[in-house]
Amino acid sequence: ERPYGCPECGKSFTNPSDLHKHQRSHSGERPYPCPRCGKRFSQQSNLSMHQRSHTQERPYPCPLCAKTFKYLADLTVHQRSHTGERPFPCPQCGKSFSNKSSLARH
């Protein structure tokens, strides 16, 4: 059950804190500033991820080749180079791509 609905768009949530976080997407509120560069974020988790851009931290290693990544999403895309997975098909011609940006470029 999702009793907490957004009055702006109708999206619903299971708890009020998730609704509050979501409402920042409508209000533009960004209460979490980066202490290094001042860039502001609507969620603490986005700030935490951004802070890696100021460090050499690369906590996501590929188990197949040991290449490391700052972001889990980048590791996920990289792993497709080993598996050959291409989950993004072109709706016009059917050619598939390993990531959304390659599909968009096509």
PDB file as gemmi writes it, atoms N, CA and C in Angstrom:
CRYST1    1.000    1.000    1.000  90.00  90.00  90.00 P 1                      
ATOM      1  N   GLU A   1       0.837  -1.185   0.000  1.00  0.00           N  
ATOM      2  CA  GLU A   1       0.000   0.000   0.000  1.00  0.00           C  
ATOM      3  C   GLU A   1       0.884   1.251   0.000  1.00  0.00           C  
ATOM      4  N   ARG A   2       0.458   2.252  -0.784  1.00  0.00           N  
ATOM      5  CA  ARG A   2       1.212   3.506  -0.913  1.00  0.00           C  
ATOM      6  C   ARG A   2       0.274   4.679  -0.603  1.00  0.00           C  
ATOM      7  N   PRO A   3       0.089   4.955   0.678  1.00  0.00           N  
ATOM      8  CA  PRO A   3      -0.919   5.954   1.053  1.00  0.00           C  
ATOM      9  C   PRO A   3      -0.484   7.415   0.933  1.00  0.00           C  
ATOM     10  N   TYR A   4       0.799   7.671   0.655  1.00  0.00           N  
ATOM     11  CA  TYR A   4       1.278   9.054   0.621  1.00  0.00           C  
ATOM     12  C   TYR A   4       1.457   9.510  -0.820  1.00  0.00           C  
ATOM     13  N   GLY A   5       0.489  10.293  -1.297  1.00  0.00           N  
ATOM     14  CA  GLY A   5       0.496  10.727  -2.687  1.00  0.00           C  
ATOM     15  C   GLY A   5       1.040  12.128  -2.858  1.00  0.00           C  
ATOM     16  N   CYS A   6       1.753  12.321  -3.955  1.00  0.00           N  
ATOM     17  CA  CYS A   6       2.282  13.643  -4.291  1.00  0.00           C  
ATOM     18  C   CYS A   6       1.154  14.495  -4.871  1.00  0.00           C  
ATOM     19  N   PRO A   7       0.890  15.665  -4.292  1.00  0.00           N  
ATOM     20  CA  PRO A   7      -0.172  16.518  -4.827  1.00  0.00           C  
ATOM     21  C   PRO A   7       0.161  17.120  -6.192  1.00  0.00           C  
ATOM     22  N   GLU A   8       1.449  17.144  -6.558  1.00  0.00           N  
ATOM     23  CA  GLU A   8       1.862  17.702  -7.852  1.00  0.00           C  
ATOM     24  C   GLU A   8       1.610  16.743  -9.009  1.00  0.00           C  
ATOM     25  N   CYS A   9       2.019  15.470  -8.832  1.00  0.00           N  
ATOM     26  CA  CYS A   9       1.987  14.541  -9.969  1.00  0.00           C  
ATOM     27  C   CYS A   9       1.218  13.254  -9.695  1.00  0.00           C  
ATOM     28  N   GLY A  10       0.837  13.013  -8.440  1.00  0.00           N  
ATOM     29  CA  GLY A  10       0.062  11.826  -8.120  1.00  0.00           C  
ATOM     30  C   GLY A  10       0.873  10.584  -7.796  1.00  0.00           C  
ATOM     31  N   LYS A  11       2.184  10.633  -7.955  1.00  0.00           N  
ATOM     32  CA  LYS A  11       3.006   9.472  -7.613  1.00  0.00           C  
ATOM     33  C   LYS A  11       2.839   9.193  -6.127  1.00  0.00           C  
ATOM     34  N   SER A  12       2.766   7.892  -5.758  1.00  0.00           N  
ATOM     35  CA  SER A  12       2.515   7.567  -4.357  1.00  0.00           C  
ATOM     36  C   SER A  12       3.676   6.803  -3.738  1.00  0.00           C  
ATOM     37  N   PHE A  13       3.755   6.885  -2.407  1.00  0.00           N  
ATOM     38  CA  PHE A  13       4.879   6.342  -1.655  1.00  0.00           C  
ATOM     39  C   PHE A  13       4.388   5.615  -0.419  1.00  0.00           C  
ATOM     40  N   THR A  14       5.222   4.689   0.069  1.00  0.00           N  
ATOM     41  CA  THR A  14       4.853   3.910   1.248  1.00  0.00           C  
ATOM     42  C   THR A  14       5.102   4.665   2.548  1.00  0.00           C  
ATOM     43  N   ASN A  15       5.989   5.643   2.528  1.00  0.00           N  
ATOM     44  CA  ASN A  15       6.225   6.399   3.765  1.00  0.00           C  
ATOM     45  C   ASN A  15       6.404   7.883   3.459  1.00  0.00           C  
ATOM     46  N   PRO A  16       6.130   8.725   4.454  1.00  0.00           N  
ATOM     47  CA  PRO A  16       6.160  10.171   4.205  1.00  0.00           C  
ATOM     48  C   PRO A  16       7.547  10.719   3.885  1.00  0.00           C  
ATOM     49  N   SER A  17       8.602  10.078   4.390  1.00  0.00           N  
ATOM     50  CA  SER A  17       9.939  10.611   4.089  1.00  0.00           C  
ATOM     51  C   SER A  17      10.279  10.454   2.608  1.00  0.00           C  
ATOM     52  N   ASP A  18       9.838   9.361   1.989  1.00  0.00           N  
ATOM     53  CA  ASP A  18      10.066   9.198   0.547  1.00  0.00           C  
ATOM     54  C   ASP A  18       9.270  10.227  -0.251  1.00  0.00           C  
ATOM     55  N   LEU A  19       8.054  10.522   0.192  1.00  0.00           N  
ATOM     56  CA  LEU A  19       7.264  11.566  -0.462  1.00  0.00           C  
ATOM     57  C   LEU A  19       7.985  12.908  -0.345  1.00  0.00           C  
ATOM     58  N   HIS A  20       8.506  13.206   0.836  1.00  0.00           N  
ATOM     59  CA  HIS A  20       9.203  14.482   1.043  1.00  0.00           C  
ATOM     60  C   HIS A  20      10.415  14.603   0.111  1.00  0.00           C  
ATOM     61  N   LYS A  21      11.204  13.525  -0.008  1.00  0.00           N  
ATOM     62  CA  LYS A  21      12.358  13.533  -0.924  1.00  0.00           C  
ATOM     63  C   LYS A  21      11.894  13.779  -2.354  1.00  0.00           C  
ATOM     64  N   HIS A  22      10.814  13.095  -2.747  1.00  0.00           N  
ATOM     65  CA  HIS A  22      10.284  13.238  -4.102  1.00  0.00           C  
ATOM     66  C   HIS A  22       9.824  14.672  -4.371  1.00  0.00           C  
ATOM     67  N   GLN A  23       9.204  15.291  -3.391  1.00  0.00           N  
ATOM     68  CA  GLN A  23       8.672  16.640  -3.598  1.00  0.00           C  
ATOM     69  C   GLN A  23       9.774  17.648  -3.923  1.00  0.00           C  
ATOM     70  N   ARG A  24      11.000  17.342  -3.532  1.00  0.00           N  
ATOM     71  CA  ARG A  24      12.120  18.224  -3.896  1.00  0.00           C  
ATOM     72  C   ARG A  24      12.322  18.266  -5.409  1.00  0.00           C  
ATOM     73  N   SER A  25      11.911  17.216  -6.110  1.00  0.00           N  
ATOM     74  CA  SER A  25      12.053  17.226  -7.570  1.00  0.00           C  
ATOM     75  C   SER A  25      11.129  18.265  -8.194  1.00  0.00           C  
ATOM     76  N   HIS A  26      10.043  18.597  -7.506  1.00  0.00           N  
ATOM     77  CA  HIS A  26       9.129  19.626  -8.001  1.00  0.00           C  
ATOM     78  C   HIS A  26       9.535  21.017  -7.521  1.00  0.00           C  
ATOM     79  N   SER A  27      10.012  21.103  -6.294  1.00  0.00           N  
ATOM     80  CA  SER A  27      10.308  22.415  -5.703  1.00  0.00           C  
ATOM     81  C   SER A  27      11.683  22.948  -6.098  1.00  0.00           C  
ATOM     82  N   GLY A  28      12.575  22.040  -6.486  1.00  0.00           N  
ATOM     83  CA  GLY A  28      13.939  22.453  -6.799  1.00  0.00           C  
ATOM     84  C   GLY A  28      14.824  22.606  -5.574  1.00  0.00           C  
ATOM     85  N   GLU A  29      14.290  22.260  -4.399  1.00  0.00           N  
ATOM     86  CA  GLU A  29      15.072  22.364  -3.164  1.00  0.00           C  
ATOM     87  C   GLU A  29      16.277  21.426  -3.226  1.00  0.00           C  
ATOM     88  N   ARG A  30      17.440  21.954  -2.871  1.00  0.00           N  
ATOM     89  CA  ARG A  30      18.687  21.175  -2.857  1.00  0.00           C  
ATOM     90  C   ARG A  30      19.437  21.488  -1.560  1.00  0.00           C  
ATOM     91  N   PRO A  31      19.048  20.807  -0.482  1.00  0.00           N  
ATOM     92  CA  PRO A  31      19.600  21.168   0.830  1.00  0.00           C  
ATOM     93  C   PRO A  31      20.963  20.574   1.163  1.00  0.00           C  
ATOM     94  N   TYR A  32      21.558  19.801   0.258  1.00  0.00           N  
ATOM     95  CA  TYR A  32      22.827  19.127   0.563  1.00  0.00           C  
ATOM     96  C   TYR A  32      23.956  19.671  -0.315  1.00  0.00           C  
ATOM     97  N   PRO A  33      24.754  20.625   0.211  1.00  0.00           N  
ATOM     98  CA  PRO A  33      25.860  21.181  -0.580  1.00  0.00           C  
ATOM     99  C   PRO A  33      27.127  20.340  -0.450  1.00  0.00           C  
ATOM    100  N   CYS A  34      27.886  20.280  -1.522  1.00  0.00           N  
ATOM    101  CA  CYS A  34      29.193  19.632  -1.481  1.00  0.00           C  
ATOM    102  C   CYS A  34      30.161  20.572  -0.769  1.00  0.00           C  
ATOM    103  N   PRO A  35      30.842  20.091   0.271  1.00  0.00           N  
ATOM    104  CA  PRO A  35      31.779  20.975   0.975  1.00  0.00           C  
ATOM    105  C   PRO A  35      33.011  21.355   0.148  1.00  0.00           C  
ATOM    106  N   ARG A  36      33.303  20.599  -0.909  1.00  0.00           N  
ATOM    107  CA  ARG A  36      34.482  20.894  -1.738  1.00  0.00           C  
ATOM    108  C   ARG A  36      34.194  21.931  -2.818  1.00  0.00           C  
ATOM    109  N   CYS A  37      33.036  21.807  -3.493  1.00  0.00           N  
ATOM    110  CA  CYS A  37      32.795  22.679  -4.652  1.00  0.00           C  
ATOM    111  C   CYS A  37      31.509  23.500  -4.554  1.00  0.00           C  
ATOM    112  N   GLY A  38      30.665  23.193  -3.575  1.00  0.00           N  
ATOM    113  CA  GLY A  38      29.447  23.969  -3.399  1.00  0.00           C  
ATOM    114  C   GLY A  38      28.250  23.492  -4.198  1.00  0.00           C  
ATOM    115  N   LYS A  39      28.443  22.557  -5.113  1.00  0.00           N  
ATOM    116  CA  LYS A  39      27.308  22.036  -5.875  1.00  0.00           C  
ATOM    117  C   LYS A  39      26.296  21.451  -4.896  1.00  0.00           C  
ATOM    118  N   ARG A  40      25.008  21.672  -5.169  1.00  0.00           N  
ATOM    119  CA  ARG A  40      23.964  21.272  -4.228  1.00  0.00           C  
ATOM    120  C   ARG A  40      23.149  20.108  -4.792  1.00  0.00           C  
ATOM    121  N   PHE A  41      22.622  19.296  -3.873  1.00  0.00           N  
ATOM    122  CA  PHE A  41      21.889  18.087  -4.243  1.00  0.00           C  
ATOM    123  C   PHE A  41      20.593  17.983  -3.456  1.00  0.00           C  
ATOM    124  N   SER A  42      19.612  17.347  -4.065  1.00  0.00           N  
ATOM    125  CA  SER A  42      18.318  17.189  -3.409  1.00  0.00           C  
ATOM    126  C   SER A  42      18.308  16.020  -2.433  1.00  0.00           C  
ATOM    127  N   GLN A  43      19.255  15.091  -2.590  1.00  0.00           N  
ATOM    128  CA  GLN A  43      19.311  13.933  -1.700  1.00  0.00           C  
ATOM    129  C   GLN A  43      20.741  13.704  -1.221  1.00  0.00           C  
ATOM    130  N   GLN A  44      20.859  13.272   0.019  1.00  0.00           N  
ATOM    131  CA  GLN A  44      22.162  12.980   0.620  1.00  0.00           C  
ATOM    132  C   GLN A  44      22.914  11.931  -0.193  1.00  0.00           C  
ATOM    133  N   SER A  45      22.198  10.922  -0.688  1.00  0.00           N  
ATOM    134  CA  SER A  45      22.861   9.852  -1.446  1.00  0.00           C  
ATOM    135  C   SER A  45      23.497  10.389  -2.726  1.00  0.00           C  
ATOM    136  N   ASN A  46      22.868  11.363  -3.361  1.00  0.00           N  
ATOM    137  CA  ASN A  46      23.449  11.954  -4.570  1.00  0.00           C  
ATOM    138  C   ASN A  46      24.702  12.769  -4.237  1.00  0.00           C  
ATOM    139  N   LEU A  47      24.680  13.454  -3.102  1.00  0.00           N  
ATOM    140  CA  LEU A  47      25.876  14.173  -2.656  1.00  0.00           C  
ATOM    141  C   LEU A  47      27.010  13.188  -2.401  1.00  0.00           C  
ATOM    142  N   SER A  48      26.719  12.096  -1.716  1.00  0.00           N  
ATOM    143  CA  SER A  48      27.758  11.105  -1.411  1.00  0.00           C  
ATOM    144  C   SER A  48      28.391  10.568  -2.687  1.00  0.00           C  
ATOM    145  N   MET A  49      27.559  10.276  -3.678  1.00  0.00           N  
ATOM    146  CA  MET A  49      28.075   9.775  -4.947  1.00  0.00           C  
ATOM    147  C   MET A  49      28.932  10.848  -5.637  1.00  0.00           C  
ATOM    148  N   HIS A  50      28.463  12.088  -5.625  1.00  0.00           N  
ATOM    149  CA  HIS A  50      29.205  13.193  -6.238  1.00  0.00           C  
ATOM    150  C   HIS A  50      30.570  13.391  -5.588  1.00  0.00           C  
ATOM    151  N   GLN A  51      30.651  13.213  -4.277  1.00  0.00           N  
ATOM    152  CA  GLN A  51      31.902  13.486  -3.570  1.00  0.00           C  
ATOM    153  C   GLN A  51      33.045  12.609  -4.071  1.00  0.00           C  
ATOM    154  N   ARG A  52      32.733  11.465  -4.660  1.00  0.00           N  
ATOM    155  CA  ARG A  52      33.785  10.630  -5.246  1.00  0.00           C  
ATOM    156  C   ARG A  52      34.476  11.325  -6.410  1.00  0.00           C  
ATOM    157  N   SER A  53      33.796  12.283  -7.042  1.00  0.00           N  
ATOM    158  CA  SER A  53      34.419  12.979  -8.171  1.00  0.00           C  
ATOM    159  C   SER A  53      35.622  13.804  -7.715  1.00  0.00           C  
ATOM    160  N   HIS A  54      35.718  14.079  -6.423  1.00  0.00           N  
ATOM    161  CA  HIS A  54      36.839  14.847  -5.887  1.00  0.00           C  
ATOM    162  C   HIS A  54      37.959  13.953  -5.348  1.00  0.00           C  
ATOM    163  N   THR A  55      37.785  12.648  -5.411  1.00  0.00           N  
ATOM    164  CA  THR A  55      38.776  11.724  -4.852  1.00  0.00           C  
ATOM    165  C   THR A  55      39.204  10.715  -5.918  1.00  0.00           C  
ATOM    166  N   GLN A  56      40.131   9.884  -5.553  1.00  0.00           N  
ATOM    167  CA  GLN A  56      40.558   8.790  -6.437  1.00  0.00           C  
ATOM    168  C   GLN A  56      39.854   7.483  -6.077  1.00  0.00           C  
ATOM    169  N   GLU A  57      38.889   7.549  -5.162  1.00  0.00           N  
ATOM    170  CA  GLU A  57      38.195   6.342  -4.716  1.00  0.00           C  
ATOM    171  C   GLU A  57      37.482   5.659  -5.883  1.00  0.00           C  
ATOM    172  N   ARG A  58      37.736   4.370  -6.046  1.00  0.00           N  
ATOM    173  CA  ARG A  58      37.100   3.564  -7.090  1.00  0.00           C  
ATOM    174  C   ARG A  58      36.685   2.238  -6.449  1.00  0.00           C  
ATOM    175  N   PRO A  59      35.560   2.243  -5.731  1.00  0.00           N  
ATOM    176  CA  PRO A  59      35.214   1.090  -4.899  1.00  0.00           C  
ATOM    177  C   PRO A  59      34.551  -0.082  -5.622  1.00  0.00           C  
ATOM    178  N   TYR A  60      34.388  -0.002  -6.947  1.00  0.00           N  
ATOM    179  CA  TYR A  60      33.688  -1.068  -7.673  1.00  0.00           C  
ATOM    180  C   TYR A  60      34.626  -1.756  -8.663  1.00  0.00           C  
ATOM    181  N   PRO A  61      35.249  -2.876  -8.254  1.00  0.00           N  
ATOM    182  CA  PRO A  61      36.139  -3.605  -9.172  1.00  0.00           C  
ATOM    183  C   PRO A  61      35.367  -4.597 -10.036  1.00  0.00           C  
ATOM    184  N   CYS A  62      35.810  -4.750 -11.273  1.00  0.00           N  
ATOM    185  CA  CYS A  62      35.259  -5.787 -12.143  1.00  0.00           C  
ATOM    186  C   CYS A  62      35.850  -7.125 -11.691  1.00  0.00           C  
ATOM    187  N   PRO A  63      35.007  -8.121 -11.427  1.00  0.00           N  
ATOM    188  CA  PRO A  63      35.538  -9.412 -10.975  1.00  0.00           C  
ATOM    189  C   PRO A  63      36.241 -10.196 -12.081  1.00  0.00           C  
ATOM    190  N   LEU A  64      36.073  -9.767 -13.331  1.00  0.00           N  
ATOM    191  CA  LEU A  64      36.675 -10.502 -14.440  1.00  0.00           C  
ATOM    192  C   LEU A  64      38.020  -9.941 -14.887  1.00  0.00           C  
ATOM    193  N   CYS A  65      38.209  -8.622 -14.789  1.00  0.00           N  
ATOM    194  CA  CYS A  65      39.473  -8.057 -15.272  1.00  0.00           C  
ATOM    195  C   CYS A  65      40.139  -7.119 -14.269  1.00  0.00           C  
ATOM    196  N   ALA A  66      39.517  -6.901 -13.131  1.00  0.00           N  
ATOM    197  CA  ALA A  66      40.059  -6.074 -12.051  1.00  0.00           C  
ATOM    198  C   ALA A  66      40.088  -4.575 -12.349  1.00  0.00           C  
ATOM    199  N   LYS A  67      39.516  -4.131 -13.467  1.00  0.00           N  
ATOM    200  CA  LYS A  67      39.373  -2.700 -13.695  1.00  0.00           C  
ATOM    201  C   LYS A  67      38.427  -2.162 -12.622  1.00  0.00           C  
ATOM    202  N   THR A  68      38.682  -0.946 -12.135  1.00  0.00           N  
ATOM    203  CA  THR A  68      37.857  -0.398 -11.059  1.00  0.00           C  
ATOM    204  C   THR A  68      37.086   0.835 -11.525  1.00  0.00           C  
ATOM    205  N   PHE A  69      35.976   1.094 -10.837  1.00  0.00           N  
ATOM    206  CA  PHE A  69      35.067   2.165 -11.230  1.00  0.00           C  
ATOM    207  C   PHE A  69      34.620   2.965 -10.015  1.00  0.00           C  
ATOM    208  N   LYS A  70      34.354   4.246 -10.238  1.00  0.00           N  
ATOM    209  CA  LYS A  70      33.841   5.105  -9.170  1.00  0.00           C  
ATOM    210  C   LYS A  70      32.372   4.825  -8.896  1.00  0.00           C  
ATOM    211  N   TYR A  71      31.640   4.412  -9.940  1.00  0.00           N  
ATOM    212  CA  TYR A  71      30.197   4.275  -9.815  1.00  0.00           C  
ATOM    213  C   TYR A  71      29.754   2.877 -10.223  1.00  0.00           C  
ATOM    214  N   LEU A  72      28.792   2.340  -9.489  1.00  0.00           N  
ATOM    215  CA  LEU A  72      28.270   1.009  -9.773  1.00  0.00           C  
ATOM    216  C   LEU A  72      27.681   0.938 -11.178  1.00  0.00           C  
ATOM    217  N   ALA A  73      27.013   1.996 -11.611  1.00  0.00           N  
ATOM    218  CA  ALA A  73      26.422   1.997 -12.954  1.00  0.00           C  
ATOM    219  C   ALA A  73      27.496   1.834 -14.030  1.00  0.00           C  
ATOM    220  N   ASP A  74      28.666   2.428 -13.823  1.00  0.00           N  
ATOM    221  CA  ASP A  74      29.753   2.291 -14.798  1.00  0.00           C  
ATOM    222  C   ASP A  74      30.288   0.866 -14.831  1.00  0.00           C  
ATOM    223  N   LEU A  75      30.370   0.224 -13.668  1.00  0.00           N  
ATOM    224  CA  LEU A  75      30.777  -1.184 -13.628  1.00  0.00           C  
ATOM    225  C   LEU A  75      29.768  -2.045 -14.374  1.00  0.00           C  
ATOM    226  N   THR A  76      28.487  -1.785 -14.162  1.00  0.00           N  
ATOM    227  CA  THR A  76      27.437  -2.563 -14.823  1.00  0.00           C  
ATOM    228  C   THR A  76      27.569  -2.479 -16.342  1.00  0.00           C  
ATOM    229  N   VAL A  77      27.771  -1.275 -16.863  1.00  0.00           N  
ATOM    230  CA  VAL A  77      27.951  -1.101 -18.308  1.00  0.00           C  
ATOM    231  C   VAL A  77      29.223  -1.812 -18.769  1.00  0.00           C  
ATOM    232  N   HIS A  78      30.310  -1.672 -18.023  1.00  0.00           N  
ATOM    233  CA  HIS A  78      31.575  -2.322 -18.378  1.00  0.00           C  
ATOM    234  C   HIS A  78      31.426  -3.836 -18.461  1.00  0.00           C  
ATOM    235  N   GLN A  79      30.703  -4.426 -17.520  1.00  0.00           N  
ATOM    236  CA  GLN A  79      30.572  -5.883 -17.493  1.00  0.00           C  
ATOM    237  C   GLN A  79      29.932  -6.417 -18.776  1.00  0.00           C  
ATOM    238  N   ARG A  80      29.164  -5.588 -19.437  1.00  0.00           N  
ATOM    239  CA  ARG A  80      28.568  -6.012 -20.713  1.00  0.00           C  
ATOM    240  C   ARG A  80      29.630  -6.230 -21.779  1.00  0.00           C  
ATOM    241  N   SER A  81      30.807  -5.617 -21.625  1.00  0.00           N  
ATOM    242  CA  SER A  81      31.891  -5.862 -22.582  1.00  0.00           C  
ATOM    243  C   SER A  81      32.400  -7.293 -22.449  1.00  0.00           C  
ATOM    244  N   HIS A  82      32.219  -7.895 -21.291  1.00  0.00           N  
ATOM    245  CA  HIS A  82      32.620  -9.287 -21.085  1.00  0.00           C  
ATOM    246  C   HIS A  82      31.508 -10.256 -21.488  1.00  0.00           C  
ATOM    247  N   THR A  83      30.259  -9.865 -21.228  1.00  0.00           N  
ATOM    248  CA  THR A  83      29.138 -10.785 -21.472  1.00  0.00           C  
ATOM    249  C   THR A  83      28.560 -10.664 -22.874  1.00  0.00           C  
ATOM    250  N   GLY A  84      28.776  -9.518 -23.521  1.00  0.00           N  
ATOM    251  CA  GLY A  84      28.176  -9.288 -24.834  1.00  0.00           C  
ATOM    252  C   GLY A  84      26.724  -8.849 -24.759  1.00  0.00           C  
ATOM    253  N   GLU A  85      26.216  -8.629 -23.547  1.00  0.00           N  
ATOM    254  CA  GLU A  85      24.824  -8.206 -23.392  1.00  0.00           C  
ATOM    255  C   GLU A  85      24.607  -6.847 -24.053  1.00  0.00           C  
ATOM    256  N   ARG A  86      23.504  -6.731 -24.795  1.00  0.00           N  
ATOM    257  CA  ARG A  86      23.143  -5.479 -25.467  1.00  0.00           C  
ATOM    258  C   ARG A  86      21.649  -5.236 -25.254  1.00  0.00           C  
ATOM    259  N   PRO A  87      21.285  -4.683 -24.088  1.00  0.00           N  
ATOM    260  CA  PRO A  87      19.864  -4.584 -23.733  1.00  0.00           C  
ATOM    261  C   PRO A  87      19.114  -3.373 -24.289  1.00  0.00           C  
ATOM    262  N   PHE A  88      19.745  -2.591 -25.179  1.00  0.00           N  
ATOM    263  CA  PHE A  88      19.090  -1.390 -25.693  1.00  0.00           C  
ATOM    264  C   PHE A  88      18.927  -1.469 -27.209  1.00  0.00           C  
ATOM    265  N   PRO A  89      17.796  -2.025 -27.678  1.00  0.00           N  
ATOM    266  CA  PRO A  89      17.579  -2.145 -29.124  1.00  0.00           C  
ATOM    267  C   PRO A  89      17.044  -0.850 -29.740  1.00  0.00           C  
ATOM    268  N   CYS A  90      17.452  -0.598 -30.983  1.00  0.00           N  
ATOM    269  CA  CYS A  90      16.925   0.537 -31.743  1.00  0.00           C  
ATOM    270  C   CYS A  90      15.516   0.183 -32.204  1.00  0.00           C  
ATOM    271  N   PRO A  91      14.529   1.029 -31.914  1.00  0.00           N  
ATOM    272  CA  PRO A  91      13.159   0.715 -32.338  1.00  0.00           C  
ATOM    273  C   PRO A  91      12.962   0.767 -33.856  1.00  0.00           C  
ATOM    274  N   GLN A  92      13.864   1.466 -34.576  1.00  0.00           N  
ATOM    275  CA  GLN A  92      13.731   1.556 -36.026  1.00  0.00           C  
ATOM    276  C   GLN A  92      14.355   0.367 -36.754  1.00  0.00           C  
ATOM    277  N   CYS A  93      15.588   0.017 -36.395  1.00  0.00           N  
ATOM    278  CA  CYS A  93      16.286  -1.008 -37.183  1.00  0.00           C  
ATOM    279  C   CYS A  93      16.545  -2.302 -36.419  1.00  0.00           C  
ATOM    280  N   GLY A  94      16.363  -2.280 -35.087  1.00  0.00           N  
ATOM    281  CA  GLY A  94      16.553  -3.494 -34.307  1.00  0.00           C  
ATOM    282  C   GLY A  94      17.969  -3.735 -33.812  1.00  0.00           C  
ATOM    283  N   LYS A  95      18.942  -2.953 -34.267  1.00  0.00           N  
ATOM    284  CA  LYS A  95      20.312  -3.122 -33.778  1.00  0.00           C  
ATOM    285  C   LYS A  95      20.343  -2.825 -32.278  1.00  0.00           C  
ATOM    286  N   SER A  96      21.089  -3.633 -31.521  1.00  0.00           N  
ATOM    287  CA  SER A  96      21.126  -3.474 -30.069  1.00  0.00           C  
ATOM    288  C   SER A  96      22.458  -2.900 -29.604  1.00  0.00           C  
ATOM    289  N   PHE A  97      22.403  -2.220 -28.459  1.00  0.00           N  
ATOM    290  CA  PHE A  97      23.565  -1.547 -27.903  1.00  0.00           C  
ATOM    291  C   PHE A  97      23.718  -1.885 -26.431  1.00  0.00           C  
ATOM    292  N   SER A  98      24.944  -1.743 -25.933  1.00  0.00           N  
ATOM    293  CA  SER A  98      25.218  -2.106 -24.543  1.00  0.00           C  
ATOM    294  C   SER A  98      24.851  -0.999 -23.557  1.00  0.00           C  
ATOM    295  N   ASN A  99      24.645   0.230 -24.057  1.00  0.00           N  
ATOM    296  CA  ASN A  99      24.246   1.315 -23.155  1.00  0.00           C  
ATOM    297  C   ASN A  99      23.351   2.315 -23.880  1.00  0.00           C  
ATOM    298  N   LYS A 100      22.628   3.108 -23.094  1.00  0.00           N  
ATOM    299  CA  LYS A 100      21.666   4.059 -23.653  1.00  0.00           C  
ATOM    300  C   LYS A 100      22.333   5.127 -24.504  1.00  0.00           C  
ATOM    301  N   SER A 101      23.518   5.566 -24.103  1.00  0.00           N  
ATOM    302  CA  SER A 101      24.164   6.645 -24.858  1.00  0.00           C  
ATOM    303  C   SER A 101      24.570   6.182 -26.254  1.00  0.00           C  
ATOM    304  N   SER A 102      24.987   4.930 -26.390  1.00  0.00           N  
ATOM    305  CA  SER A 102      25.323   4.411 -27.724  1.00  0.00           C  
ATOM    306  C   SER A 102      24.082   4.318 -28.594  1.00  0.00           C  
ATOM    307  N   LEU A 103      22.970   3.911 -28.003  1.00  0.00           N  
ATOM    308  CA  LEU A 103      21.708   3.874 -28.748  1.00  0.00           C  
ATOM    309  C   LEU A 103      21.320   5.281 -29.185  1.00  0.00           C  
ATOM    310  N   ALA A 104      21.410   6.254 -28.296  1.00  0.00           N  
ATOM    311  CA  ALA A 104      21.046   7.634 -28.628  1.00  0.00           C  
ATOM    312  C   ALA A 104      21.941   8.190 -29.733  1.00  0.00           C  
ATOM    313  N   ARG A 105      23.234   7.882 -29.693  1.00  0.00           N  
ATOM    314  CA  ARG A 105      24.180   8.341 -30.714  1.00  0.00           C  
ATOM    315  C   ARG A 105      23.843   7.728 -32.066  1.00  0.00           C  
ATOM    316  N   HIS A 106      23.403   6.467 -32.069  1.00  0.00           N  
ATOM    317  CA  HIS A 106      23.026   5.757 -33.291  1.00  0.00           C  
ATOM    318  C   HIS A 106      21.844   6.465 -33.948  1.00  0.00           C  
TER     319      HIS A 106                                                      
END                                                                             
